[in-house]
Structures are given as structure tokens and as C-alpha cells.
Amino acid sequence: MASEQVFGEVSGYPEGTTFPDRRALAAAGVHRALQGAITGGVKGAESIVIAGHYDDADFGDQIVFTGQGGRDALGKQIADQRLTTGNLALARSHDAELPVRVIRGAKADSAFAPASGYRYDGLCRVVDYQQATSTGGFGIWQFRLVKESEIHTMSAPPKAMHEEHAQWASDAPTLRDTLRRDALASILAARLRRFTETEPDDSFLLHVDGPWGSGKSTLLKLLATRLERHYLVVPFDSWRNAKVDPPWWSLLVTLRGSVSRSLPWWRRPVFRIADAWTRARHGSTPYLSAGLVLLALVAGFLLLNPVIAPGGITQAVKNIGALASTAGSVVLGVLVLSRFVWWDSARGARRLEQVHTNPMEEVTCHFSWLLTRAPRRVVFLIDDLDRCQEKYVVELLDAIQTLVRDAPRRTESAGAAHFVVAAHGNWLRQSYEIIHKGFTTSIEEPGRGLGHMFLDKLFQLSAPMPALSAEAKQRFLDRILGIPDSAQSLTQEDHEILMEIEQSASEQDLMKILRTATARQREISASRVVERMSEPELFEISEHALQKFAPLLDGNPRSMKRFINTYSVLRATRILEGIDIDSDVLAFWIVLSLRWPKLTDHLEKQVVSTGTEATGQITVRDLPPECEALRDDPELRRVLASAPVQLTSERIRACCGAGS
């Protein structure tokens, strides 16, 4: 095996040479790596192997080659690819115009693959490369290679990247991320895994907040691909289940179905039997006792009145008739009993609520039992709740709160379930305020409506959907119309920016890189920046820097955790929107939004509607009549007086995002 990088032909192995296996390829020095699809180093890539492991497009003299990384041992894409190692070597080959040896394997999904083994098919040049999105929603790097002999006469690949005319565009959720939602999914998945590690016995309830059409369903699909390796993901469509009453029944049935499908086929019948027996035991002791008494009576009748009795045939016929009557009564009793015991339907669930003194106690027990049978920690992804009536919204969220809080205490072998609820926050808050309108005046706090209070009690984190900037809207429209992306290959300066991001040691370093980068470089690097910020070592540094805002929060022990979680997600969201904002300004805005959401709602509406550019700090004198209760709030006055920054109109716009 050669010890130095060799670019171009390897002496003694002309184009068309075949090899029985990878060892022979490595021994000849044609492709030195025994496993990797790319052989390369600091100067560039020497060779690639097309062997069917990746989604390559092979057109003979032209090849679209997908980079390496981000896959598990079975070849499934589970993470984004990075421009490092072999991928970076191919990028350097493009920059230095170095030839790359191309080897095709028999397993390649290509008409140009050999019948067996491997074949060296000559030299190609990397003429272009770009970051793309796989069908699974993960970021990948793709490289276009052209045969050296065709380099001067090359044309576009036969597989057109776009159609001449715009096609009908589907509005369905997709796994193809064209709006950088996957970066946000990556951050949310990282926060969920971190919570599971630090607080393994507790449940995490996450709210994804956004209006209709903002991409919440797509985000849930992308999040599912990020979570399914570590969790049992249970999708739940609220709209489809809105007619099923009670709502907890749909949750339980959906969980049961997901657990059953996750088991090997030969274990599913045993699971179903165990599930039925467990439901029968939970809360059904009186009915089971009655059934046992019935069976004891039948057994006693048979013992005391045998069919063949001294009375002869006539007496035997009478005994048989009595036995048949008793058997019929037992069957009828079992049928009636089953309607109470099994609660295997929505009707049975309603009956359980009617006949038991504490039905949710029984439901929680069974929910807990199902969690112990799941192969991994369970995560519910609840979608379309903002299409349901207020009664169903409140009942479903109340059921989630009951199941989550009680279930962990009933089992030590399984952690509590996590829930991700994607719904417009205004819809959820309004639902609670309608259902509990009688308590509005007595419960509401200054600056916090009843709906805000319910959601704060329920969710540990609310993550806003990123709004589209003007540039993002134009790119999205271009994709719909089939206009080809004009993205250029990465320059040396682009590579340096990406390397600086990998070497950064704090959030401040990352923000400094973005501020000095060009608009194009910020577009290229934004997703990676937010992923770096979510890594544990950088997150801990940011968490420490935010401690100075603790005196501005209320005395609730959850406040600091909620504040830090909200900051990390909102910072990432603003970066993805292309908005640069000072960390202290954003942190102070979050303090106000958590404690007095009505105040920040008013400030956002005021800035958007008036377009004012006032530079002075806000005061309680500027509040409208609907926020009159805040005028005399001493705590708000204290926080505003202690503010480390001033909130100008420009800063408020930045805090509110691209949508403002």
C-alpha cells in the first residue's frame, strides 16, 4: 500500500483493470482505504468508490457523488454530513483541479457497474459541489465529477435538476428541508436528549409555536428522524382523533399500537394478551370477583348434581337442561362483565369513567405499564391541535398533564414519556380562557393572561417557528418555480469560516464570526453555527453567562431553567432567520416575555404597526389601557429600572424575528 498521496494513474493499472475485492484495490494503491468510499488527505482526494452505499447518480462520463458521514452501521442516514475528512478532500481536489480515480463496484446501482468485483474506470475532475438535503431530511454534500476526456465538452447531467415549467407544488409535510428547519430540529433533539440524561426520571413537554402554514408538521417529521434512534417516536394526529371521546383513550391506543409495532412479530400476540389482562386488573377487581363467584356456583352445581344421576334418563335430561341454562347465564354474565372489564373501545373508556371512583388512576396505571413494554423511551409528537375545538384542546392537554405527572411514580423500569406539541400558541391560550372564563378575573396576574398561566404550567419550553426572511422567501419561490440554484462552490475563505466555526469556544466567538462574514457565508454557515451552540460544552458556557439575569426572574424554581431553555432556542431561531442581535438584549427581552407576555405582545404590535424608530428605553408610562394593571406593578418597575440594556424599536424588531 502506498504511503504517500498519489494523484492520477497508478503505474501498472490502466483504465479498465478489474479487482476481485477491496483488499486487492488497496494492495494495488488504486484505492488505499479498505472501507471508506473516499481516499484522500490534506492535499485532496485520490480516489472514490461507487458501490451502492450512497445515493449516487451515475451517468457514465458524469457522476453526482454523495459524500461520506452521518450514517449508522446499517447505512441509514442519521445525521448531517460535514465538510471534513473525505468530503473536505474532494472539495480541495476541486479547488486545486486535481484528478480523482473512479472505481465502480458490482453492487453500485448503475448501468455502468461491473458484473463482479471492482473496476478502475479512469480519471475524473470535481467540477462542482454543493450542500444539499437528503430524502431523509439530513444535510449532505454532493460532488459533480466529469471524465477528464470530456472536461472541455461537458454538458449538464442527463438527469435535469429542474423542469422547464413550474409543477404543481404539494402543501403536505415533507422530509426535504428547503427552509433550514432541520437545524432547529437538531437543536430541539439535542435539548431533549440532554434533559433525558440530566433528569432521567422526569418528562419534558415542549411546545412548538407557530401560525398555520409555518411548517410545524414538517418540523415534527424532521424531528422524528432525529429522535427515532434514541426514542420510540409516537406520532399523534389530534385532528383525526378529535371526535374520539375521551381524548386520553386515543393517546393510550396510539401508544399501544406503536409499542406493538416496535416488537418482533412473534412477541406481539403475547403483548396483546398481557395488555388485555392488565386492563382487566386495573380497576376491575369487583367485576372479576363477581365472575369468580359465578364460576364457583357453576362448579358447585356440577359437583352436587352430576348429569348421570340415580334418577335415570329423565333426571339426566333435567340435569342437562339445567346445566345448559346455567352455562347460558354464565356466557351472558361474561359478555356483560367484559363491557366493564376490558374497556377496549372509546365507549368502554367512557363507561370506565362512569363506574369507577378514580378512573384516571386506572388509566395512569395502564399507561405506565405500556411505557415499561416500550423498547426505548417514548416521545409523543402531537400535531394539528390548533385545528380542534377548545373543549378537546383543553381535555387532551389536561390528560397529557395527568398521564405525565403520575405515570413516572408508578414504575421504576421506564422513564416518563416526553411530549412535543405543535400548535399555534394563541389557539391554545384562547381555548383555556374560553373553557375557564369564569376564573379569568380572579386568577389572571398583571401582564399574564389565564391562557399564558396554563401553558407556562404545562410546558417547560416554547420554541417559535422561524419566520422567512425576504431572501429565504425568494429562494423558496425559486425552488417551486424550478429555477436552478445559483450557489457557487466554496472558496478558500468559505473553508476558513467553516474551520473557525469548528474551533470556536463560545457563543461570543460564533457570533463574531457571523458578524464579520459575508451574506453568502452567513447563509452557508448559519445551520452549523446553531448546532455548535447546542453542543454541551458551549451551552454550559452560555448558561453561565446568563446567570446575571437571575435577579430579574421571579422566585419560581422553574424560572431559571425555562429562561435558559428559551434563550438557547430563540437565539438559534434568530440566527436561522439571519438576524443579528446582542445576547444581553435578547436575554432581557426573554425575561420580559416570560414574566409579562402581554407587555411584549403590545411592544411587538406597536413597533410593527407604527414603524417607530424611537431610541429611548420603554417605561410604564408608555403602556396602553389594556395593560393598565402593569402601570402600578412594582416588580415590573424594578426590573425595568435594573435593565442592563435599553429596548429600542430596532432591538424589539430583532427580538421578535423576521416575521416582524
PyMOL commands that set and color helices and strands:
alter all, ss='L'
color gray80, all
select helices_A, chain A and resi 22-28+85-96+148-150+181-198+216-227+238-241+247-262+265-281+285-304+313-341+346-355+359-373+385-387+390-410+425-435+437-443+450-458+470-481+492-503+507-516+519-533+536-552+558-576+583-595+597-610+620-622+625-631+634-641+649-656
alter helices_A, ss='H'
color red, helices_A
select strands_A, chain A and resi 18-19+38-40+45-50+57-58+62-66+99-105+118-133+139-147+205-209+231-237+377-383+418-422+461-464
alter strands_A, ss='S'
color yellow, strands_A
deselect
rebuild
show_as cartoon
